[in-house]
Amino acid sequence: MSPDLVTILRLRGRLQAGRLLKALDVSRATLMRQVRAAGDDVIARGSARRTTYAARRALRGSKAALPLYRVDEQGGIQEVARLDLTYPDGCAAEFLADFGWPLDEERQAGWFDGLPYPLQDMRPQGFLGRNFARHHAALLQVPEDPNVWSDDHALHAMSLLGTDLLGDLILGEPACRQWLERVQAGRLGRDEPLVDDAMVPQSYERLAASAMAQGLVGYSAGGEFPKFEAVRRNHDGRIQHMLVKFSGSDDSPGTQRWSDLLVCEHLASQVLTTHLGIQATTSRIHRGGGRTFLEVERFDRHGLYGRSGVTSWASLNGALFGLAGAPWVEAARRLGARGWLSADDVRLTALLWHFGQLIGNNDMHDGNLSFQPRAADGRPGLQLAPAYDMLPMLYAPSRGVELPPREFRPRLPLPAERELWAPAAQAADAFWMAAAADARISSGFRAVCAANAEVLGRMG
C-alpha cells in the first residue's frame, strides 16, 4: 500500500502540489480529498498549482499556531503573523499584516527552513543569554547551555518568557500577556523605578555585582562582554534603555586593559559620527566601585515601551546568503544587489569595515553588523543600524587575563579601495590620537595608541 499524505510530508518535508501528486500517484481531486481528511495535520500555503503542503509539527505536544506580535515606537502592539511548525523542521508563517522585513519569493509565501530571520537574534546569546539559560533551564526543561539549543528550545523559551527581547517582536500569547501586564503596571505607577542620574554609580555597582554573582534574568542583547540592562531617566526627563558593559573591580593588568577598551569603544563611536558621518550608538563612561562602566543607549528602544526592529547580518546571511565569514563590504554589496540596501548605506558599511580594520578590531564577525527595516519605493528594505561593538579587540587580553604583545599591522588598500580607505584612515588616526590623549586610559595603553597613530601617519 502506498504511503498516505501525512506520512509522505513527514518524511520528505514540504512539497509543491505537482511533486506531491507524483509522490502519491493520485489525481488532483484525490489529493484535495486527502488534504481535507487530514485536517490540521496538513498546512497549505499558496494558490492553484503553486500551492505547497507540509505536515504540521507539534511544539511540546501542542500543534497550536504561535502568534507573532510587533511593538511599535509608541508602544502599541499588533499581531503580524502566526507560525505553524512543519516536519521535519522549519515553519510556515501566515502573515496577518505587513511583516516589514524583505523576503525572497519562498519566504514571502510563508515558508522558512528554520526560524524567520528576525527571530534568530532573539535567541539567548552571549553573557546575558547564558545567564538567562542557567536561570531558567529547569523551568523550561532545556539545556543550561543556550549554544546547544534547537529551534524548538528557543521557540519554547521565547513564547513563555520572551517579553523583552532584541528588536520589536514578541512571540506567543503567554509572553505577550506578560508584556501587557508590565505596560499596565507602568501606567498605574507600579513599575520598577527608573535609574536617575544621581543613582547611577550606586545602581550600576549593585547591578554589576548581581550580574556576576547570580546572573540576570533578561537576555535581550547579545555579546560576550559582562553586561547588564538598565532603564534610565536622563537629566532632561528623557527615558533611555541602556546596555551597560563593565570591567572587573580589581587592579590586575587584564582588568585595566578591559577598562581601557571600554573607553576606546566610547571614543570610536564618537569618531565614527564626527569624522565619517556613520551613525553609532550613543555612549557614556562611568566609574564606580573600582569598575569602568560603558553605558550604551539601545537604538531598538524608544521611551519606556516603544520598540523598533533590528536584525544582524549573521541572521540575514544564515537564512538567505550562506556567506559565513565574508567581509562586511561583501555583505553590503549582496544586500545592495537585491535592492534591499541603498547605495549610500553600502558605502557607509564599507567605510565602517575599513575603519574597524584600521583601529585593530579583529572581531568584526557577522553578529556585529546589524540592519533595521526601512521601506524603499513601497517595498520592504533595510537600512544600516547604528554601529556598535567597534573597538581595538586586537589588544583584548587572551583568556581574559593575559596580555601578550600585539603588533598593529594595518594593510594598504587595493586600488579599488582607496577612495573609501583614505577617509577611514583619517578617522582611525583621529581615534588613535584621541585615545592617546584620554586620561581615562592607562598610561601604558595610551603609549600604544600614540604609536599606532604614528604607524598610520607613516602609511600616508
N, C-alpha and C positions, 0 to 999 in steps of 0.2 A: 504494500500500500504506500502511495506517495506521501511525503511529509505534508502536514497541514500548514496553513498560512502563518500562524503564530510561530510554529517550530522553525520554519524557513527564515523568518525575520529575526528570530533569536540567534540562529546560527550564523546568518550571513550579514546581519546589520540592515540598515535602511536600504531600500531598493526602489528605483523608479518603476512605474507601472509596467512598462514594457518588459523589463528584466524579471519582474515578479511573475508576470504571465508565463514567461518561458520556464522559470524555475518550478512553477506549479503545474505547468502544462494544462491550463484551463482556459476557457473563454473569458472575455471581459465581464460578461454578465455573471458568470460563476464567481469570478473574483469579487465583484461587488456584493454578492450574497454572502461570501465568506467574510468580507470586511464587516458587514452588518452583524453577522453572527458572532464575530469576535468581540464586538462592543468596545469597552475601554481598554482592552488588551492591545489594540492596534491604534497607532497615531497616523493621521494623514495630513500632509501639507501640500499646497499647490492645487492646480485645477487641470481638468482634462488629461491629456497624455503626459503632462509634466508633473502629475501628482506623484508624490513619493510617500512610501509607507515605512513604518518602523514598529517594532514591538515595544510596548511600554515596560519600563523597568521600575521597580519599587525602591524607595529610599527608606531604610529602616522599617520595612514592612508596609509602608504607605505608598499607594500609587497616585495620591492626590497631587495635582499640579502645584508648583511653588510660585506664589505671586511675587513679582519683582516691582518694587516701588522706587520712585525718584523724588528726592527732596530738592526744591528749587532754592534760589538765592534768598528768597524771602521766608523760607521755612515751610512753604506749602508742600503738600505731598500728593502724589498721583501714582496710580498703578499703571505701569507702562507695558508689562508683559507677563505671561505665565509660562513657566518652564516645566516641560514633561521630560523625564529621564527616559533614555532609549537603550536598547540592547545593541551591542554588548557594553557600550559606554556612550558618552555624549548626551546631548539633549536636543529637544525641539522647542523653539520659542513661538508662542502665539503673541504677536505684537498688538497691543491694545491702544497704543499712542505712538507718537514719533519717538523712536529709540534714541535719536540724536547722534549716534556714532556711525561712521562709514562702514559699510559691509560689502563684501563681494556678493555675487549673484546667489550662491548657495546659502549664505547666511541671511541674505535678505528674505529668502524663503523660510527661514527659521531653523535651519539645520546647523548644529555645531558639533564638531568632533569631541570637544571637551566642554569646558565652561565657556560662555560668551566672554570674549577677551576683557571687557571692562571688569568682570568679576574676578579675574585671575589675581589682580593686585589686592583684592580684599581677603585673600588667604592669609593666615598668620605667617609672618616672616620677620626675620631679624631679631633684635634684642627683645622688643615688646611682644612679638609673636611667640617667641619661646616662653616668655613669662606667662602669657595667656594660656598656651597649651598645657604647661605644667600645672597651672592653677585649676584648669577645668577638665583635664583629661579623664578623671574618674567620673565626673558628672556626665560628660559627653560620651564616655566609653570609646575613646580614641587614644592613639599612642601619644606619649608625652613629647615626642619629637615631631614638630609640625612638618619637617622636611620629608617625612615618610608618609604623610597623609595622602590618601587618594582624593579624587574629586568629590567622592561621596562623603568622606570625612569633612572636607571643607564646607560642602553644602549643608551638612547637618549642623555644624558649628555656626555658620552664618545665619541659618534660618532660626536658630534658637537664641543666640546671643549677639548677633551682628548688628547692634543698634547704631554703632558709631564707627564705621569702617572708612577706609580711604575712599574719597570721591563722594558721589551723591546718591548711591544706590543702597537700598535695604532689601534683603531677600527674606521672604517668609512672613506669614502673619504674626507668629509669636514675637519676632524681632521688631516688626512694625508696631505692634501694640505696646511693647516696652518703650519705643521711641515716643509714641503719642503720650504715654503716661509721664515721660520725662518732660515733654513740652508742657503738658497740663500742670505739672508741679511747678515749673518755672513761672508760668503765667499766674499761678496762685501764690507765688512768693515762697515756695517750699523747696526750691532747687538748691544745690550746693553753692556756698558763697564763692564769689569770684576772687581772684588774686589781685589786689590793688597794688599800686606802685610801692607803697610803703611796706607791703608784706612780702615783697619778692625775695629778699635774702633769706629770711627765716623759712618761708614756704618752700623755696627751692632746695634748701638744705634738708628739710624734712622729706620732701618727695624723692630726692636722690637717695637718701638713706633707705627709704621704703623700697625703691626700685631695686636696690642692690640686695637688701636683706630678705624680702619676701616676694618680690615680683608684683607687677601691676596687672590689673585685670583687662585693661584695654590693649588693643593691638592695631590701631588704625593707621600707623605709619611704620614702614619697614626700616631696614638698615641695621648694621651690626653695632654701631656706637651705643654705649649706655645712654639711655634717654628716658624721659617721662613726658606726659602731656599735661598742659595746664590751660585754663581759660582765664584770661587777664582782662581787667578793666583798666584801660590806659588813663593817663592824667587828664585827657580831654573827654573822658567818658566812653570812648570807643571800646567795644568788646572784641577781643582777639583770641583766636585759638592758637596756642603755641606748642611747638615741639621743642623740647629743651634737652640738648646734649650736655653731658657733663664729664669732667675729668675725675680722676681719683683724688683723694684728700691727703695723700702722703707726700713726702718731698723727694721721692725717688726720681732718677733721671727719666725713666719711662713715663711716669705721671706728668713730669714737666713737659715732655715732648708732646703728649696728647693735649695738654693745655695750650702749648704754642700752636698746634694745628687747629684748634678751635678758633683761636684768634685769626689765624690765616684764612679759615673758611669765611669768617665775617668780612675780612678785608677783600677777599676775592669777589664776593657778592657785590661789594660796593664798586670795585673796579669794573666789573662786567657792565654795570649800569652806566657809570660815568664815562668810560672810555670806549665801549663797544656798542652801547645802546641796546644791550641784551637785558631784558627784564630778569631779575634774580630775586630770590626770597629776601624779605626784609629781616634783618637780624640785629641783635644787640648782645654785648658781652656783660655778664655779671660775675662778681666774685663773692664767695661766702663759704665759711666752714672749711677753708683750705682748698676748695674746688673752684674751677672755672666753668661757668655755665654759658653756653651759646643758645640764645633764645631765638628761634626761627618762627616767623609768622606763617601759618598754613594758608596756602593760596586756594585750597578747596573748601574753606570755611568762610562764612560771611555773617557777622553779627553773632548772636547767641545760637540761632538754629539754622541759618541759611547754609547751603552747600552748593558746590559745583563739581562737575565731573573731571576726572583725571585718569589716565592710564599710561603705563610705562611702555617704552619701546620693547622691553622684554616680552610683555603680553601680546602686543601687536605682532611682533616678529614670530613668536612661537605659534600664533594662530594662523598667520597669513603669509609669512615670507620664508621662514626657515634659514635665516642668515646669521646664526649664532656667532658672536664674536666679531661681526663686521664693524668697521669704524662707524661712528655716528654720521659721518659725511655720507656714507653709502646708504644708511638708513633714511636720511632725509631725501636723498635722490630717489629712492624707491617710492617713498610716500608722495613726493612731488610728481613722479611719473604717472601715478594713478590719479592725479588731480586732487589729492586729499590734503596736500600741504602747499602753501603759497611759495612762490619763488623767493620772496623775502625771508620767509622762515627757513627755507632750505639754506639760504646764505647765512643766516644767523646761527643755524645749527653747525655749519662748517666753521664759523668763527669761534663758536664755543668749544668745538673739538680742538682746534689749533691752540686756543688759549690754554686749555687743560693740559695739552702736551707740553706747553712752554712753561707751565708752573709746576711741572713734576707730578701731575695727577695720573698715576698709573693704575687707577681704579675706576676708569670710565666704562663700567660694564653696562649691559643693556638696561638694567633696572634704574640707572642713574640719569636717564633721559626720559622725559615724560611729555605727554601732549594732552590738550584739552579739546573738547568738541567745539566746532565752530561751523556754522552753515556757510557755504560758498556757492553763489549762483543758485540758491534754492536747494542745494543738495548738502547732505552731511559731509563735513570735512574736519580737519584738525588744525590746531594752532600750537606752536611751541609753548610749553608750560614754563613758568619761571625756573631759572637754573637753580640747582641745589646740589649739595654734597660736592662742591668744587673746592678742592684744597690739595696741597702737595703731599699726597699719600706716599710718594717715594720715600719720605722720611718718617713714616709711621714705624713705631717700634716693632721689631719682629717678635712673634709670640706674645705681643702685648707689652713686653718689658725691655727687651734687648735693643741696643742702638748701634747696629753695625754701621761702618762707614758707607755712605752712598755718594755716587758721583752723578752730578747733574749733567746730562749729555743731550741737550736739545738738538734736533736734526734740522738741517737746512731744507727749504721747501723744494719740491719739484717745480718746474716752470709753470705748470698749470695751477699750482697752489700759491704762487707768490702774491697775487692780488689780495687774498684773504689772510695769508700768513703774516704779511707786514703789519697790518693794524693789530693783529692778535699778539705779535711780538712786542709792539709798543705798549700794549695793555699789560702784558706779562712783565715787562720791565718796570712799569709803574707799580704793579703788585709787589714785586721783589723789593723795590725801594721803600714802599710803604711798610712792608713787614720788617725791613732792616731798621726802620726808624721808630717802630712801635714799642714803647716801654713795657707793654703788657706781655711781650715775648721775651724769653730768656736771652741773656747776652750772647750765649754760645750759638743759639739758633739765629739770632739777628745777624751774626757774622756770616753764617751760611747763606742767609738771604742776600746780604750785600755782595758776597762772592758770586752768587748766581746772577745778580743784576749785571755784574761786570762781564760774565760769560756771554749774556745776551748782547751786551754792548759791543763786544768784540765780533760777534756774528753779524753785526750791521743791521 
